[in-house]
């Protein structure tokens, strides 16, 4: 194993942090606080016993690890609300009077 991507979870709040580590074995005591300032602050606030770490994916190459990690760290795109186009209801076609002679109705005849 070249390295791995791991997830550190705050058991009190449910907050999750994703990290990567170059190592040949998984270390359950490595939370990644040195690389993630927000995680370091949370560990200081809640204490190390409030966190657990698990390996998500092992990797055999630097390229694969870096590529997958970069994708995982991209901010999630908010789903754009689809605005449904309002289709106008079928309208009665407008009847325009003919030019010239006015057509007589049945009552006028």
CORQUI-V29260 format. One record per pair of residues at least 4 apart in sequence whose ideal C-beta (glycine too) atoms are under 7 Angstrom apart, sorted by the first residue. I is the first residue (numbers start at 0). J is the second residue. If there is no record, write none. Layout:
I_J ; I_J
This chain:
0_23 ; 0_57 ; 0_59 ; 1_21 ; 1_58 ; 1_59 ; 1_60 ; 1_61 ; 1_64 ; 2_19 ; 2_20 ; 2_21 ; 2_22 ; 2_58 ; 2_64 ; 3_20 ; 3_25 ; 3_54 ; 3_56 ; 3_57 ; 3_58 ; 4_17 ; 4_19 ; 4_55 ; 4_56 ; 4_64 ; 4_67 ; 4_68 ; 4_71 ; 5_18 ; 5_20 ; 5_31 ; 5_52 ; 5_53 ; 5_54 ; 5_55 ; 6_15 ; 6_17 ; 6_52 ; 6_53 ; 6_55 ; 7_16 ; 7_18 ; 7_30 ; 7_31 ; 7_38 ; 7_50 ; 7_52 ; 8_15 ; 8_50 ; 8_51 ; 9_13 ; 9_14 ; 9_41 ; 9_45 ; 9_49 ; 9_50 ; 10_49 ; 10_50 ; 10_51 ; 11_45 ; 11_49 ; 14_41 ; 16_31 ; 16_35 ; 16_38 ; 17_71 ; 17_72 ; 18_31 ; 18_34 ; 18_35 ; 19_64 ; 19_68 ; 20_29 ; 22_26 ; 25_54 ; 27_52 ; 29_52 ; 30_38 ; 30_42 ; 30_50 ; 30_52 ; 31_35 ; 31_38 ; 32_38 ; 32_39 ; 32_42 ; 35_39 ; 36_40 ; 37_41 ; 38_42 ; 39_43 ; 40_44 ; 41_45 ; 42_47 ; 42_50 ; 45_49 ; 56_67 ; 58_63 ; 58_64 ; 59_63 ; 60_64 ; 61_65 ; 62_66 ; 63_67 ; 64_68 ; 65_69 ; 66_70 ; 67_71 ; 68_72 ; 69_73 ; 96_101 ; 97_102 ; 103_107 ; 103_108
